[in-house]
Amino acid sequence: MSKLRLVIPLLATLPLLAACGGRITVQVLAEGAEAEPVDDVEVQFLPFDRDSLFAVMISQASTPEPAVPADLEEAADTERELRDVWSAAESVWNNVRDSMRTINARLENLDQRSVDYRRLFDRFGDLETQERSLNRQRQSAFDRFNEMQLATQQRVDSICIVIDSWEEATFANYGDVEEDLLAALGQEVMADTTDADGVASESASGGPWWVHARMNTAAGELYWNVVVEGASSDTLRLQRENADLRQGVRQRC
């Protein structure tokens, strides 16, 4: 495959780079209401849209991209749902056990003849009964998840071999194409790793730039490919709202 067939179409989609310089600063935030900063996430700053380059390479591949059978995707979805049920049951069970440990510690410091001791003792007994029931539910949820996982894993492994082989052939010269594209743009790919505050930054001249990062979560992989016009005093926040949530069989390959 000619590299020019890849570079020229992509160059045609890119605006002219401005000459101004400065810094691009991003902050990676976790999912959920807390939105805590996430450290040790690699963030790349690219002067081109990597997804567009992948799309061009896929369109010029010698064979079509392998498709994941619909029933296998459905099975993977069911497996993920069962995993979430087990995880939730595990969390509730652990919370009850924590409460039991707290009460037990308080009982050790109370007079057994006191009203407070009797009240907490009865509460501990109620929680003990609840813990046994929750433990059975937790184990049952895990067994269902594990059974589905074992039933699908061999098929997932098989399709992943096919997908990996196709990707190796399709993207074999990605590095060379990227090198030529960067030379034509007069830029380079930069990268930084988020610190304890979830912050990564790089000096940047011109624009636009595409900020790329990915992070695994319980729900799936968060994938960012966010375009910014150039250096700015504002901080770009990478969070669930501006990410693609990638799930399914392909994310397990």
C-alpha positions as CSV (number, residue, x, y, z in Angstrom):
1,M,0.0,0.0,0.0
2,S,1.5,3.4,-1.0
3,K,2.0,5.7,1.9
4,L,1.1,8.7,-0.3
5,R,-2.4,7.1,-0.8
6,L,-2.8,7.5,3.0
7,V,-1.0,10.8,3.7
8,I,-2.5,12.9,0.9
9,P,-6.2,12.3,1.7
10,L,-5.6,13.0,5.4
11,L,-3.6,16.2,4.7
12,A,-6.5,17.5,2.6
13,T,-8.8,17.4,5.7
14,L,-6.4,19.3,8.0
15,P,-6.5,23.1,8.3
16,L,-3.4,25.2,8.0
17,L,-1.4,25.3,11.2
18,A,-1.2,28.7,13.1
19,A,2.2,29.9,14.2
20,C,1.4,30.8,17.8
21,G,2.8,28.8,20.7
22,G,2.0,28.0,24.4
23,R,0.8,25.0,26.4
24,I,-2.1,22.6,26.2
25,T,-3.1,21.4,29.7
26,V,-5.5,18.6,30.4
27,Q,-6.9,17.0,33.5
28,V,-8.2,13.4,33.6
29,L,-11.1,12.8,35.9
30,A,-12.7,9.5,37.1
31,E,-16.3,8.5,36.5
32,G,-19.0,9.2,39.0
33,A,-20.2,12.1,41.2
34,E,-16.9,12.5,42.9
35,A,-14.9,13.0,39.6
36,E,-11.6,12.5,41.4
37,P,-8.4,13.2,39.4
38,V,-6.7,10.1,37.9
39,D,-2.9,9.8,37.9
40,D,-0.6,7.7,35.8
41,V,-2.6,8.1,32.6
42,E,-0.7,8.7,29.4
43,V,-2.0,11.6,27.3
44,Q,-0.8,12.1,23.7
45,F,-0.9,15.4,21.8
46,L,-1.1,14.8,18.1
47,P,-1.2,17.4,15.2
48,F,-3.5,15.2,13.2
49,D,-6.7,13.1,13.8
50,R,-5.4,9.5,14.5
51,D,-9.0,8.2,14.1
52,S,-9.2,9.6,10.6
53,L,-5.8,8.0,9.7
54,F,-7.1,4.7,11.0
55,A,-10.3,5.1,8.9
56,V,-8.3,5.7,5.8
57,M,-6.1,2.7,6.4
58,I,-9.2,0.5,7.1
59,S,-10.8,1.7,3.9
60,Q,-7.8,0.7,1.9
61,A,-7.3,-2.7,3.6
62,S,-6.9,-5.7,1.4
63,T,-9.7,-7.6,3.3
64,P,-12.7,-6.3,5.2
65,E,-12.5,-5.8,9.0
66,P,-13.6,-9.0,10.8
67,A,-17.0,-8.8,12.3
68,V,-17.8,-10.1,15.7
69,P,-20.8,-12.5,15.6
70,A,-24.0,-10.9,16.9
71,D,-24.7,-13.8,19.3
72,L,-21.2,-13.5,20.8
73,E,-21.7,-9.8,21.4
74,E,-25.0,-10.6,23.1
75,A,-23.3,-13.2,25.2
76,A,-20.5,-10.7,26.2
77,D,-23.2,-8.1,27.1
78,T,-24.9,-10.7,29.3
79,E,-21.6,-11.6,30.9
80,R,-20.9,-7.9,31.7
81,E,-24.3,-7.5,33.2
82,L,-23.8,-10.6,35.4
83,R,-20.4,-9.3,36.4
84,D,-22.0,-6.0,37.5
85,V,-24.7,-7.9,39.5
86,W,-21.9,-9.8,41.3
87,S,-19.9,-6.7,41.9
88,A,-22.9,-4.9,43.4
89,A,-23.7,-7.9,45.6
90,E,-20.1,-8.1,46.7
91,S,-20.2,-4.4,47.6
92,V,-23.3,-4.7,49.7
93,W,-21.9,-7.8,51.5
94,N,-18.7,-6.0,52.3
95,N,-20.6,-3.0,53.7
96,V,-22.5,-5.2,56.1
97,R,-19.3,-6.9,57.2
98,D,-17.8,-3.4,57.8
99,S,-20.8,-2.5,60.0
100,M,-20.4,-5.7,61.9
101,R,-16.7,-5.0,62.6
102,T,-17.6,-1.5,63.8
103,I,-20.2,-2.7,66.2
104,N,-18.0,-5.5,67.5
105,A,-15.3,-3.0,68.3
106,R,-17.8,-0.8,70.2
107,L,-19.1,-3.8,72.1
108,E,-15.7,-4.6,73.5
109,N,-15.7,-1.2,75.3
110,L,-19.2,-1.4,76.8
111,D,-20.5,-2.9,80.0
112,Q,-22.5,-6.1,79.0
113,R,-25.2,-5.1,81.5
114,S,-25.8,-1.7,79.8
115,V,-28.7,-0.8,77.6
116,D,-26.3,0.3,74.8
117,Y,-24.6,-3.1,74.9
118,R,-27.9,-4.9,74.5
119,R,-29.0,-2.7,71.7
120,L,-25.8,-3.1,69.8
121,F,-25.7,-6.8,70.5
122,D,-29.2,-7.2,69.0
123,R,-28.1,-5.1,66.0
124,F,-25.1,-7.3,65.5
125,G,-27.3,-10.4,65.5
126,D,-29.6,-8.8,62.8
127,L,-26.6,-8.0,60.7
128,E,-25.1,-11.5,61.1
129,T,-28.3,-13.0,59.7
130,Q,-28.3,-10.5,56.9
131,E,-24.6,-11.2,56.2
132,R,-25.2,-14.9,55.7
133,S,-28.1,-14.2,53.3
134,L,-26.0,-11.7,51.4
135,N,-23.1,-14.0,51.2
136,R,-25.3,-16.7,49.6
137,Q,-26.5,-14.1,47.1
138,R,-23.0,-12.9,46.4
139,Q,-21.8,-16.5,45.7
140,S,-24.7,-17.3,43.5
141,A,-24.1,-14.1,41.5
142,F,-20.5,-15.0,41.1
143,D,-21.3,-18.5,40.0
144,R,-23.7,-17.2,37.3
145,F,-21.1,-14.8,36.0
146,N,-18.3,-17.3,36.1
147,E,-20.4,-19.9,34.2
148,M,-21.1,-17.4,31.5
149,Q,-17.5,-16.3,31.3
150,L,-16.3,-19.8,30.9
151,A,-18.9,-20.5,28.2
152,T,-17.8,-17.5,26.1
153,Q,-14.1,-17.2,26.7
154,Q,-13.0,-19.8,24.1
155,R,-15.1,-18.1,21.3
156,V,-13.7,-14.6,22.4
157,D,-10.2,-15.9,22.2
158,S,-10.8,-17.3,18.8
159,I,-12.2,-14.1,17.3
160,C,-9.5,-12.1,19.0
161,I,-6.9,-14.1,17.1
162,V,-8.6,-13.2,13.8
163,I,-8.9,-9.5,14.8
164,D,-5.3,-9.3,15.9
165,S,-4.1,-10.9,12.7
166,W,-6.1,-8.5,10.5
167,E,-5.0,-5.4,12.5
168,E,-1.3,-6.4,12.2
169,A,-1.7,-6.6,8.5
170,T,-3.8,-3.5,8.0
171,F,-1.8,-1.2,10.3
172,A,1.7,-2.7,9.6
173,N,3.1,0.5,8.2
174,Y,1.2,2.9,10.5
175,G,4.5,4.1,12.0
176,D,6.0,5.0,8.6
177,V,2.8,6.7,7.5
178,E,2.7,8.7,10.7
179,E,6.3,9.7,10.3
180,D,5.6,11.0,6.8
181,L,2.5,12.8,7.9
182,L,4.4,14.5,10.8
183,A,7.2,15.6,8.4
184,A,4.6,17.1,6.1
185,L,3.0,19.0,9.0
186,G,6.4,20.0,10.5
187,Q,5.2,18.7,13.9
188,E,5.7,15.8,16.2
189,V,3.6,13.7,18.6
190,M,4.1,14.6,22.2
191,A,3.1,12.8,25.4
192,D,2.9,13.3,29.1
193,T,1.6,11.3,32.1
194,T,-0.9,12.7,34.5
195,D,0.4,13.6,37.9
196,A,-1.4,13.2,41.3
197,D,-3.8,16.0,40.3
198,G,-4.7,14.2,37.1
199,V,-2.9,16.9,35.1
200,A,-0.7,16.5,32.0
201,S,0.5,19.2,29.7
202,E,2.8,19.9,26.7
203,S,4.2,23.0,24.9
204,A,2.4,23.4,21.6
205,S,2.7,25.6,18.6
206,G,0.2,25.9,15.9
207,G,-3.0,23.9,15.8
208,P,-5.4,22.2,15.8
209,W,-4.2,19.4,18.1
210,W,-5.9,16.1,19.0
211,V,-5.7,15.0,22.7
212,H,-5.8,11.3,23.0
213,A,-6.0,9.1,26.1
214,R,-7.7,5.9,27.2
215,M,-8.6,4.5,30.6
216,N,-10.2,1.2,31.7
217,T,-13.2,1.4,34.0
218,A,-15.7,-1.1,35.4
219,A,-18.1,-0.1,32.6
220,G,-15.6,-0.4,29.8
221,E,-12.8,1.6,28.2
222,L,-13.0,5.4,28.1
223,Y,-11.5,6.6,24.9
224,W,-10.7,10.3,24.2
225,N,-9.8,11.9,20.9
226,V,-10.6,15.5,21.6
227,V,-9.6,18.3,19.2
228,V,-8.4,21.6,20.5
229,E,-7.7,24.6,18.4
230,G,-4.3,25.2,20.0
231,A,-2.5,26.4,23.1
232,S,-4.8,28.0,25.7
233,S,-4.9,29.1,29.3
234,D,-7.9,26.9,29.9
235,T,-7.7,23.3,31.1
236,L,-9.3,20.6,29.0
237,R,-11.0,18.1,31.3
238,L,-11.1,14.5,30.0
239,Q,-14.1,12.9,31.7
240,R,-17.0,10.5,30.9
241,E,-19.0,13.2,29.1
242,N,-16.5,13.8,26.3
243,A,-15.2,10.2,26.0
244,D,-16.4,7.3,23.9
245,L,-17.3,4.3,26.1
246,R,-16.0,1.2,24.4
247,Q,-17.5,-2.1,25.4
248,G,-17.9,-5.5,23.9
249,V,-15.7,-8.3,22.5
250,R,-13.2,-6.1,20.7
251,Q,-12.2,-4.3,23.9
252,R,-11.2,-7.7,25.3
253,C,-8.8,-8.5,22.5
